[in-house]
Amino acid sequence: MNSASLVESFLEMMSAERGAAENTLASYRRDLDDAREHLSGEPGGLAGASSAAIRGYLDGIAQRGFAASSQARKLSTLRQFYKFLYSEGLRADDPSGPVDSPRKARPLPKVLSEAETGRLLDRAAEAATTGETGTVRMLALVEVLYATGLRVSELVSLPVGVATRDERFFIIRGKGGKERMVPLSPKARAAMRDWLALRNAEPKLAESPWLFPSHSEQGYLPRQVFARDLKTLAAGAGIGANRVSPHVIRHAFASHLLQNGADLRAVQELLGHSDISTTQIYTHVLEERLVRLVHDHHPLAD
């Protein structure tokens, strides 16, 4: 089988029958030309390659430094090419079928350092000294978020009873209706008390069942509004607004706990993750801590 001519036939089919765009066709051509070059030593070349040869080719791509996403794209191109050959009766099998797609590495979560988080909270506390409704509410929001690691949807929809009870822990109902217990720091409790006093002094706000009432359809503060105000707060603290979001503060909560000795399972419970694999995005924090422990305490460490 002439692999070069079969590649041309495949591209013609993709253009005529699938209406593939020029950029898409150019990408297919680059991927197939690269594969054809590296599989030229196989019996039948690219068109006759075995599953083992394709795996070897993908391993070579990884060794050349291509990201998992690029490897997956090249494999996708090969799958379509071999599916074309099979449908046209040019091959009796699809050698790409048994080949597993490369796993894309999960990106590390964006996170603020403890010092940066401290600056953010200090800025919120400073702004709240004005006694204005928006600034006092913002201090309560960020203190509670950093103390609990709540999802933003859980935070903005907190019932007012969380603050009126003034306890060190409260129960939150998260995804799938699953309940979990989360802690409140002394600063978070104090910020909530201050906000509750101001909230209850305004009759329209005091009537709401929500801790952070709003005129929104749901009746509580929209998460988009909180996210926007949080970026403004970050800018005031000298932190790039693009680096801060409610989810980043949730990540900071988890990362800082692990940096200071918390168990991964405990963090899983606090975050409300049903599967430990979700929490394992923070294992880089544990690895850094272990390296630091060895470096600081092992008798043979330089």
C-alpha positions as CSV (number, residue, x, y, z in Angstrom):
1,M,0.0,0.0,0.0
2,N,1.3,3.4,-0.9
3,S,0.9,5.4,2.3
4,A,1.4,8.8,0.6
5,S,-1.4,8.3,-1.9
6,L,-3.7,6.9,0.8
7,V,-3.1,10.0,2.9
8,E,-4.2,12.1,-0.1
9,S,-7.3,10.0,-0.6
10,F,-8.2,10.4,3.1
11,L,-7.8,14.2,2.9
12,E,-9.9,14.4,-0.2
13,M,-12.6,12.4,1.6
14,M,-12.5,14.7,4.6
15,S,-12.8,17.7,2.4
16,A,-15.5,16.4,0.1
17,E,-17.7,14.3,2.4
18,R,-17.0,15.9,5.8
19,G,-16.5,19.5,4.7
20,A,-13.3,19.8,6.8
21,A,-11.8,23.3,6.9
22,E,-8.5,24.1,5.3
23,N,-6.8,24.6,8.7
24,T,-8.2,21.2,9.8
25,L,-6.9,19.5,6.6
26,A,-3.5,21.1,7.1
27,S,-3.4,19.8,10.6
28,Y,-4.3,16.3,9.5
29,R,-1.6,16.4,6.8
30,R,1.1,17.5,9.3
31,D,0.1,14.7,11.7
32,L,0.0,12.0,9.0
33,D,3.2,13.1,7.3
34,D,4.9,13.0,10.7
35,A,3.5,9.5,11.4
36,R,4.4,8.4,7.9
37,E,8.0,9.5,8.3
38,H,8.4,7.7,11.7
39,L,6.6,4.5,10.6
40,S,8.4,4.2,7.2
41,G,10.4,1.2,8.4
42,E,7.3,-0.8,9.3
43,P,5.9,-3.4,6.8
44,G,3.5,-1.4,4.7
45,G,4.6,1.9,6.2
46,L,2.0,4.0,7.9
47,A,-0.9,2.3,6.1
48,G,0.2,-1.2,7.2
49,A,1.4,-0.3,10.7
50,S,0.5,-2.5,13.7
51,S,-0.9,-1.5,17.0
52,A,2.5,-2.0,18.6
53,A,4.1,0.3,16.0
54,I,1.6,3.0,16.7
55,R,2.2,2.7,20.4
56,G,5.9,3.0,19.8
57,Y,5.3,6.1,17.6
58,L,3.3,7.8,20.4
59,D,6.0,6.9,22.9
60,G,8.4,8.6,20.6
61,I,6.2,11.7,20.4
62,A,6.3,11.9,24.2
63,Q,10.1,11.6,24.3
64,R,10.3,14.4,21.8
65,G,8.6,16.6,24.3
66,F,5.1,16.9,22.9
67,A,2.4,17.6,25.4
68,A,-0.3,14.9,26.2
69,S,-2.8,17.1,24.3
70,S,-0.7,17.0,21.2
71,Q,-0.2,13.3,21.5
72,A,-4.0,12.8,21.8
73,R,-4.6,14.9,18.8
74,K,-2.1,12.9,16.7
75,L,-3.7,9.7,17.8
76,S,-7.2,11.1,16.9
77,T,-5.9,11.8,13.4
78,L,-4.6,8.3,13.1
79,R,-7.8,6.8,14.3
80,Q,-9.7,8.7,11.6
81,F,-7.2,7.6,9.0
82,Y,-7.4,3.9,9.9
83,K,-11.2,4.1,10.1
84,F,-11.1,5.4,6.5
85,L,-8.9,2.6,5.4
86,Y,-11.1,0.0,7.1
87,S,-14.4,1.4,5.7
88,E,-12.8,1.4,2.2
89,G,-11.7,-2.2,2.5
90,L,-8.1,-1.3,2.4
91,R,-7.4,-2.8,5.8
92,A,-9.1,-5.7,7.5
93,D,-8.6,-4.1,11.0
94,D,-8.2,-0.8,12.8
95,P,-4.7,-0.9,14.5
96,S,-5.5,2.2,16.5
97,G,-8.4,0.6,18.3
98,P,-6.4,-1.1,21.1
99,V,-4.1,2.0,21.6
100,D,-5.0,4.0,24.7
101,S,-5.2,7.7,24.5
102,P,-2.5,9.6,26.4
103,R,-3.8,10.9,29.7
104,K,-3.8,14.7,30.0
105,A,-2.1,15.9,33.1
106,R,-4.5,17.8,35.4
107,P,-3.3,21.4,35.7
108,L,-2.2,22.4,39.1
109,P,-4.7,24.7,40.8
110,K,-3.9,28.4,40.9
111,V,-3.3,29.3,44.5
112,L,-2.2,32.3,46.6
113,S,0.6,32.1,49.1
114,E,-0.2,32.5,52.8
115,A,1.3,36.0,52.7
116,E,-0.8,37.0,49.7
117,T,-3.9,35.6,51.3
118,G,-3.1,37.6,54.5
119,R,-2.7,40.8,52.4
120,L,-6.1,40.2,50.8
121,L,-7.8,39.6,54.2
122,D,-6.0,42.6,55.7
123,R,-7.2,44.8,52.8
124,A,-10.8,43.6,53.4
125,A,-10.6,44.3,57.1
126,E,-9.2,47.8,56.4
127,A,-12.0,48.6,54.0
128,A,-14.6,47.3,56.4
129,T,-13.6,49.9,59.0
130,T,-15.6,52.4,57.0
131,G,-18.7,50.6,58.2
132,E,-20.2,50.6,54.7
133,T,-22.5,47.7,53.9
134,G,-20.5,46.4,50.9
135,T,-17.2,46.4,52.6
136,V,-18.5,44.7,55.8
137,R,-20.2,42.1,53.7
138,M,-17.1,41.5,51.7
139,L,-15.0,41.0,54.8
140,A,-17.5,38.4,56.0
141,L,-17.5,36.7,52.7
142,V,-13.7,36.3,52.3
143,E,-13.1,35.4,55.9
144,V,-15.7,32.7,55.8
145,L,-14.5,31.4,52.4
146,Y,-10.9,31.1,53.5
147,A,-11.9,29.6,56.9
148,T,-14.1,26.9,55.3
149,G,-13.1,26.3,51.7
150,L,-16.7,26.4,50.6
151,R,-17.7,26.3,47.0
152,V,-18.8,29.8,45.9
153,S,-22.3,28.6,45.4
154,E,-22.4,27.2,48.9
155,L,-21.0,30.4,50.3
156,V,-23.4,32.9,48.8
157,S,-26.4,30.8,49.6
158,L,-25.6,30.3,53.3
159,P,-28.8,30.6,55.5
160,V,-28.7,33.3,58.1
161,G,-28.9,30.7,60.9
162,V,-25.2,30.0,60.3
163,A,-24.4,33.4,61.8
164,T,-27.1,33.6,64.4
165,R,-25.8,30.4,66.1
166,D,-22.3,31.8,66.3
167,E,-20.7,28.4,66.6
168,R,-17.2,27.1,65.7
169,F,-18.6,24.6,63.2
170,F,-21.7,24.4,61.0
171,I,-23.2,21.8,58.6
172,I,-23.3,22.6,54.9
173,R,-25.3,20.6,52.3
174,G,-23.1,20.4,49.2
175,K,-23.2,18.6,45.9
176,G,-25.6,15.8,45.7
177,G,-27.2,16.8,48.9
178,K,-24.2,15.4,50.9
179,E,-23.8,17.1,54.3
180,R,-20.4,17.9,55.8
181,M,-19.1,19.8,58.8
182,V,-16.9,22.9,58.2
183,P,-15.0,25.0,60.7
184,L,-15.2,28.7,61.4
185,S,-12.1,30.6,62.5
186,P,-12.5,33.3,65.2
187,K,-11.9,36.0,62.6
188,A,-14.6,34.5,60.4
189,R,-17.1,34.4,63.3
190,A,-16.3,38.0,64.2
191,A,-16.7,39.2,60.6
192,M,-20.0,37.4,60.4
193,R,-21.2,38.9,63.6
194,D,-20.4,42.4,62.4
195,W,-22.1,41.7,59.1
196,L,-25.2,40.2,60.8
197,A,-25.5,43.3,63.0
198,L,-25.4,45.6,60.0
199,R,-27.7,43.4,58.0
200,N,-30.3,43.2,60.7
201,A,-30.3,46.9,61.1
202,E,-31.8,47.2,57.6
203,P,-35.4,46.0,57.5
204,K,-35.4,44.8,53.9
205,L,-32.2,42.7,54.5
206,A,-33.3,41.5,58.0
207,E,-36.4,39.8,56.5
208,S,-34.3,37.5,54.2
209,P,-33.6,33.9,55.1
210,W,-30.2,34.2,53.5
211,L,-27.0,35.4,55.2
212,F,-26.1,37.5,52.2
213,P,-29.4,38.8,50.8
214,S,-29.8,40.3,47.4
215,H,-32.5,41.5,45.0
216,S,-31.4,38.7,42.6
217,E,-33.9,36.0,41.4
218,Q,-32.5,33.5,44.0
219,G,-32.7,36.1,46.8
220,Y,-29.1,35.9,47.7
221,L,-25.9,37.4,46.4
222,P,-25.1,36.3,42.8
223,R,-21.7,34.5,42.7
224,Q,-20.7,36.6,39.7
225,V,-21.1,39.8,41.8
226,F,-18.9,38.3,44.6
227,A,-16.3,37.2,42.0
228,R,-16.2,40.7,40.5
229,D,-15.9,42.4,43.9
230,L,-13.2,40.0,44.9
231,K,-11.1,41.0,42.0
232,T,-11.5,44.6,42.9
233,L,-10.4,43.7,46.5
234,A,-7.3,41.9,45.1
235,A,-6.3,44.8,43.0
236,G,-6.4,47.0,46.2
237,A,-4.2,44.5,47.9
238,G,-1.6,44.7,45.1
239,I,-2.5,41.2,43.8
240,G,-3.2,40.7,40.1
241,A,-7.0,40.5,39.6
242,N,-6.5,37.7,37.1
243,R,-4.9,35.6,39.8
244,V,-7.9,35.7,42.2
245,S,-11.3,34.2,42.2
246,P,-13.5,32.5,44.8
247,H,-12.2,29.1,43.6
248,V,-8.6,30.3,44.0
249,I,-9.4,31.1,47.7
250,R,-10.9,27.6,48.0
251,H,-7.6,26.2,46.6
252,A,-5.7,28.4,49.1
253,F,-7.7,26.9,52.0
254,A,-6.8,23.4,51.0
255,S,-3.2,24.0,50.0
256,H,-2.4,26.0,53.2
257,L,-3.9,23.2,55.4
258,L,-1.7,20.6,53.7
259,Q,1.4,22.8,53.9
260,N,0.8,23.0,57.6
261,G,0.4,19.3,58.2
262,A,-3.2,18.5,57.5
263,D,-4.1,15.0,56.3
264,L,-5.2,14.6,52.7
265,R,-8.3,12.7,53.8
266,A,-9.3,15.4,56.2
267,V,-9.0,18.0,53.5
268,Q,-11.1,15.8,51.2
269,E,-13.9,15.8,53.8
270,L,-13.6,19.6,54.4
271,L,-13.8,20.3,50.6
272,G,-16.7,17.9,50.1
273,H,-15.0,15.8,47.5
274,S,-16.7,12.5,47.1
275,D,-13.6,10.9,45.6
276,I,-10.0,11.2,47.0
277,S,-8.7,11.4,43.4
278,T,-10.3,14.9,43.1
279,T,-8.3,16.0,46.2
280,Q,-5.1,14.6,44.8
281,I,-4.6,17.6,42.7
282,Y,-2.9,19.0,45.8
283,T,-0.4,16.2,46.1
284,H,2.3,18.6,44.8
285,V,1.9,20.5,48.1
286,L,2.5,17.3,50.1
287,E,5.6,16.5,47.9
288,E,7.0,20.0,48.5
289,R,6.4,19.6,52.3
290,L,8.1,16.2,52.4
291,V,11.1,17.5,50.5
292,R,11.3,20.4,53.0
293,L,11.0,18.1,56.0
294,V,13.9,15.9,54.7
295,H,16.0,18.9,53.9
296,D,15.4,20.6,57.2
297,H,15.6,17.6,59.5
298,H,17.5,14.7,58.0
299,P,20.9,14.4,59.6
300,L,22.6,13.8,56.2
301,A,20.9,16.7,54.4
302,D,23.3,19.3,53.1
